Amino acid sequence: MVALQSVDSSSNSGSSATISAVHHDVLRSHILNRLDGPALAALSSASPDLRSTISTDDELWRNICASTWPSVNNPELASLIPTFNHGYRSFFSDSFPAIHLSGATGNPDPEITGLISAVDIYYGDSPIFSKVAETETVTSWFQTAPFRIELLEAKEVVPTGIRDYSAGSAAAGKEAEDAWLRQLEENLRVSWIVIDPAGRRSANLSSGVAVAARHHWLTGEVQVKFSTVAAEGAEGEGGEAAECGVVVTCGGEEGGEVHVRDIYLGMEDMEGRSLCGRDSLGILRGAMEGERRRRVETREEGKEKYERFLERKREWKRRVERREKVLDTLCVATGVAFFLTFLAFLLM
């Protein structure tokens, strides 16, 4: 939050004035347009005057959104976002924070007739890819098929300008390869905003920072994963959860430029099975209507939360296996009892 005090022009008074006393044009041109979204939102709570000035300046919020997500400059979004309840301010408020674990409850009646994905990929602070894509959600195929939104066509590649620094890894061995994976994991960032154009609402499904980077077991290409957990029960309550996963696949010649070859969003349940379109829409609706985290997590916090989710999945799997083992025992016992009863009947 920015605090500003200025000395009155009268040297005799020596009084101070708060930032609210600064002329609107000066405030708008020299202060507000230098702040990022979180700082702007924090400043708006400093006084009623500032709140009124900041909340009603849609052009200011449009610039914030465009600088945060280059995909917002897409003509389709430029005509859609102003129709949100408070225009670009509403869009930023919905899309900047990640969804909260317990705020994304599944809904059996999704009522989402279409989705727009606004996706931006960054390497460090530099954007390397932006795309806006529409997804039809009312067809029976979408409703019943595994939920998966892919942004690239087959054989389509996106140059990144990033060099593959694992060159010479054959000599350096696993250490150089691990360093290259670590570099991608630490520098690659993804924002995947899903928008319900009919409901004028949105949510950012990407964890922002990567939770894992590894080589694909078959192709050898690098897959960088971003994961957000959407839960029916809050963490620690034992409720079933779903994972929204964004996977970016990178390839290229060793030592050459890295290309993005695949980007997709999928959703899985606690057992790792892909959810169908209808079930996923229910979770997306809950994500758009649910609670947001109002601060950006560090990479360590994001990875720690992901590890807790993986442990939760393992515990879920162990419970399922124990349940199935009990059922198997009951089935065997029932079968034996039936056989002995039948045998006793024959011997009578």
N, C-alpha and C positions, 0 to 999 in steps of 0.2 A: 504494500500500500504506500502511496506517495504522500508525504506530508510536506507542506510548503508554508513558510512564513516569510512575509516581506515587510520591510521597514517602511513606514509611512513617509510620503514625500516631504512632509514637514519635519525638519530636523529637530524642532523644538519639542514636538509631541513624543517622538521616539516610540510610538505605539506600534503594535504588530497586528497583522490581519491574517486570517486564515485563507486557505486556498479558495474558499467560497467567495472571497471578495475580489478575486481576479476577474477581469472582464472576460465575458464569454468567448470573444474572438481570440484573445490571447490564450485562454485556457484550451480552446479547441485546436488552435494552430500550433502551439508550442509545447503543450503538455500531454493532452489526451491522445493525440495521434502518435505519440512516442511510446505508449504503453502497450503491453500485450494484453490478451483477454483476461487472464486471472487478475492482473494488477488493476485493470479497468473495472472489473466486477468488485474488487475489494474497495477501490476508491469510491464507488457509487454508494457505499454504505457509510461514508464519512459524514454526510449531511443530507437533508431533504433536497436542498438546491442541487447538489451534485448528482443525487439520484435522478432527479428530474431531467437534468441536462444530459446525463450519460444515457439513460434509458430511452430517451426519445430521439436520439441521434442515430438513425438507422444507417446513415452513410458511414459513420464511424465504425459500427459493428460490421458492416459489409466489408470494410477494409481489413478489419481484424480477421474475419473469416477467410477472406481471400489470401491473406498472408499466411494463415495457419494451414489452410488446405487449398492448394492450387486448383483442385478439381471444382471448387465452388465457382470458378470463372466460366464453367460450362454454360452455354446459353440456356439450356433447359433448366438448370438449377437457378440461374439468375432470374428466371421468370417465376419459379416455384417458391423459393425461399421468402420473398416479400409477402407471400400469402399466409405465412405462419402467423400465429396470434400476435407476436411482437416482432415479426420480421426476422432480420438477421440476429438480433439479440436472442430470440427464442431458439433459433437454430444453433447458435454457439452454446447456449445453456444446455441444450439437449445433447450436443455432440462432443463437446470438449471433455467432460469427465467420462471415465469408463463406467459401465454399468456396475451396480453394487451386487455382491454375491446373493443377498437375500431379496433383492428387489426385482429379480427377473423370473417371476412365477409363470409357469405354463398356463395357458388358457384354452379350454376346449372349443371355444368359439372365436377364432382369430379375427375375422372380419377385416382382413387385409387383402385387398383385391389386386395389389401390385406392389413391387418393391423397386426402389432405385438404389444402386450402390455407388457411392462416391469414394473412390480409393486413391490414396496417395502413398507412395513409397519414397523413403528418404535414405540416403547414406550419409551419416553424420547429420549435418544441417542442410544438406543439399538435396532438393527433390530430384528423383531420377525417373519417376513414372507417376502419371495421373490418368485416371479414366473414370467415366461415368457410364454405368450400364443398367439397363432395365431388365427386370425379371417378371415374367407372367406367372401369376400364382393361382389362377382360378381353374386351370385345366386339370383334368383328372390325373394326367401323367405327373404333373408337379405335385399334386396332393399325395400321391401314393409312392412316388419314387424317392430314393434317398436324397436328402437335401444337400445340394452342392451347387454353388455359383462359381463358374469359371470365367475369368476375364480375358484370357487369350485364346485365340483359335489354334487349331492343331498346326504345329510347325512354326507358329508365330513366335518371334523372339524380340526382346526389348534390350537394346544396348544400354549399358549403364555408365561407361567410362571408368569403371573400377577395374583395376588390374588384379589378376590372380596371383597373389604373393606366395602361393605354395609352390612356385617354380623351384625345381631342384629338390623337391621333397623326397625323391627317390634316394638321394644321397643323405639327406638330413633325417629321413625316416619319419616316424610317427610324431615327433616333436614339432616339426615344421607344419605338418598337416593339422595338428591340434591348434597350433597358433593361428593358422588361417581360418579355421572354423570359429575360433574365439573372436577373431577380428570381425568376421561377418556378424556373429551374434551380438557383439557390442555396438556395432555401427549401423546395422540395418534397422529401420523403424517403419512401421506400417500403421496407417489409419484407414479403417474400413467402416464407413458410416452407412448404415442402412436407413432409408427414408421411406415412410409411408406417405405417398403424395396425397392420398384421399384424406387421411387423418391429420395431415400437417404436423408430423412428429418424426423424430429421428433418434438414433442411438449409435454410439461407436462401439463396435464389437471386438475391436482389436485390443490386445494388451499394450499396444504401443511399443514396448520393448520386447525383444525376443526371449522366449523361455528355453529354447533348445536349437541347436544346429548340428546336423549330422549328414553323413553321406547316405544316399539311397542304396539299399543293399543290392539292387540289380543294376541300375544305370550308373552309379557312382556319382551322380549329380548331388549338389548340396541342397538340402531342404532346411529352411529356417522357419521355425514355428512360433506363432503368436497365439496365445490362448487366454480366453476369458471364460469364467465359470458362470453359468446361469442356473440358479437352483430353485427347486420347488420347496426345499426345506433349508433353513439357514445353516451355515457351516457349523458343524458340531452337534447338530440336532439329529443327524443320521438320515436326513431326507435324501431322496434321490435327486441327482443333479445332472445337468447336461453341460457339455463343453462346446463352446463356439471356438473353432480353430481356424486360423488363417495360415496357410502354408505357402511360402514363396520358394520356388525351385530355381536354383541358379546353376548355370553350366558354362562351358567355354573351354577353349584350349588351355592347357596348363601354361601359366606364364603370360597368357594373353588377356584380352578383355573379357570380363564376366558378363554374361547375358542372363536376363530373367526369362525363363522358358515356360513357367506355369505359375499362376496365382489363383488360389481358390479358397472359398469359405465353405466349411462343412460343420455339421453338428452331430455329436455322438453322445450316447447315454453312458451310464456308469460302467457298462460291460464292454465299451468300445464299439458298439454297433451304431451304424449311421441311422439317425432319425429320419423319418419321412417328412415330406414337405408340410403336411398339415400340422404335425406335432411341432415342427420347427417354427411355423408361423405363430403358434400359440406362445412359444417361448419368446419370440421376437416382440410380440405385442406386449408381453409382460416387461421385457427389457425397456421398451419405449415408455411405458407407463411407470416404471419402478424408480427406486432410489438411485442416486448417482453418488460416486465418490467425488468430493470437491477438491481433491489434491492429486497431483501426479505421483504415482509410485516410482520409487527408485528401481533400478534393475534387480538389486538384491531382494527387495520386497516382493517384486513380481515373481522371481524365480522361487522364492521361499513359499509363496502362496501356491504356485503351481506344484511344488513338491508335496505340499500338504494335500492338494487335491489328488495327486497320484497315490498317496498313501491311503486316502479315503477310498479311492477306486479299488486298491488292493484289499482293503478291509471288506469292502462290499462284495468283492469276488470270493473272499474267504467265507463270508456268511452264506452266500449262495451255494458254495460247494458243500458247506456243512448241512445246509437245508436239504440239498439234493441227496447227500449221503444218508440222512435220516429217512427221506422218502424211499430211497432204494432199499434200506433195511426193512421198512414197513412193508414194502411190496413183496420182498423175499419171504418175510414172516407170514404175510397173508397167503402167499402161494403155498408155503409149506403146510400151513394150517388147513387150507382147502384140500390139499392132496391127502393129508392124514385123515381128514373127515370122510373124504371120498373112499379111501382105502378101508376105513372102519365100516363104512356102509356096505362095501362089497363082501367083507368077511362076516357080516351078520347072517 
